[in-house]
Amino acid sequence: MVELIWEDAGVLRRMSGVVTAEELDTTAVALQADERVDRLRYIIHDFSAATEITLLQDDIEFMAVRAGVALLRNPGVRIAFVGDHPVVHALIDAFNSQGVSPHQCHRFDAIEEARRFTAEPDG
């Protein structure tokens, strides 16, 4: 299951249980198409409650490039991932190496750590 939770300064994308490529794709499209993405301070992808993530490498690479292009319109957004599943590492690696976006994703073990990172001043 994947849900988008819009907050004052950002969005929390929370994954739980079995997470499919279709669910991730549907919520990514909804997030990237929303006009609020231009003003987001942060995006937190919380995979800590995901028990299974069914993504192929092609899915991961496609999602990374599409996200990189979509986020070009908001150069100041901070991107955090929570969780230690191999797919989380693959998503971060794909995004950080896709060469489309100047953004870098960061991984944390706990949501509190991700929130501290996203609250840090720019610079």
N, C-alpha and C positions, 0 to 999 in steps of 0.2 A: 504494500500500500504506500502511496505517495501523496502527501498533502502540502499545499502551499499556504503558509500563514504570513499574511502581510502585517508588518509591524510599522511603527512610526518612521523609522529610519532605514528599514531594510525588509528583507524577506527571509523566512525560515522555511526551508524545504525539508520536511521530515519524512523519512522512510522507515517503515516498520514491516515486520514479517517478511513474506516473499515479495520481492520487488522485481518487476519485469521491465524489459526494454520498452515495451509499449507505454507503461505507466510513466517511466522517466521521460520518454519522448513527449507524451501528452502534456505533462506539467512543464517541461522545458519550453515547449511552444507557447503555452499560456503565459509563462513568465516573460519570455523574450518579446512577445507581442504586446505586452502591457505597457502603456505610456509611462507608468511609474518607474520602469526600469531606468529611465534617464536620470532619475533623482535619487536612486538608491545609494545609501552609504555602504551597505553590506549585503551579501548573500551568504547564508549559512546552509550548507547541505549536510544534514544530520542523518548519518547512516547507522548510528549507534544501536538502534532497535531493529535493524534489518537482520533477518536470520538467513536469507538466501537472496542473492542478486543474480539474475539471469541476463547477462549481457555478453554479446560476442565482441571480439576485438574491433570488428568493423563498426559496430554500434558505438563503441567508446570513442573511436577516432572521429566519426561523423559528429557525435554530440560535442566533442571538444572544439572542432572547427566551427560549427554553427554557433556555439556559445561565444567563442572568441570574436566572431564577426558581430554578433548581436551586442556585445558589450563594448565595442569600439565607441559607441555613442555615450558611454559613461566612463571616462578615464579614471575617475576617482573611486570607483567601487572596490571594496575589499571582498575577497572570496575565501571562505573557509569551509573545510570539510571536516566532519567529525566521524571517526570510526577507523578501524584497522583491517577491514576486509580487503582482500587482494584487488577487488574491483575498484575500491576507493583509491588505492595507490595507482592503479592503471588509469583511472579518470584524471587524477591530478597530473600524472606524468604526461598523458596525452595533451592535456590543456596547456601545461607549461612548456611543451616542446613543439606545439603546432605552428608557431611563428606568425600567427595572424594578429594576436592581441598582445599589448604590452603588460597585461595583468599577469599576476602569478597567484596560483592557488596555494593555500597552506593547510596542512593537516594537523588535527588536534585529537587527543584521546577523549576529551570531555567537552560538552557544550559550553561550560563556564570558561574554559580556555579560549574557545572560538569567540565567545562574546567579548572577552578582554581584548583579543586581537582586533576585532572589528570596531571596538570603541577607541582604539589608539588614535592620536592625531596623525594627520598625514605628514609625510616627510621622512 
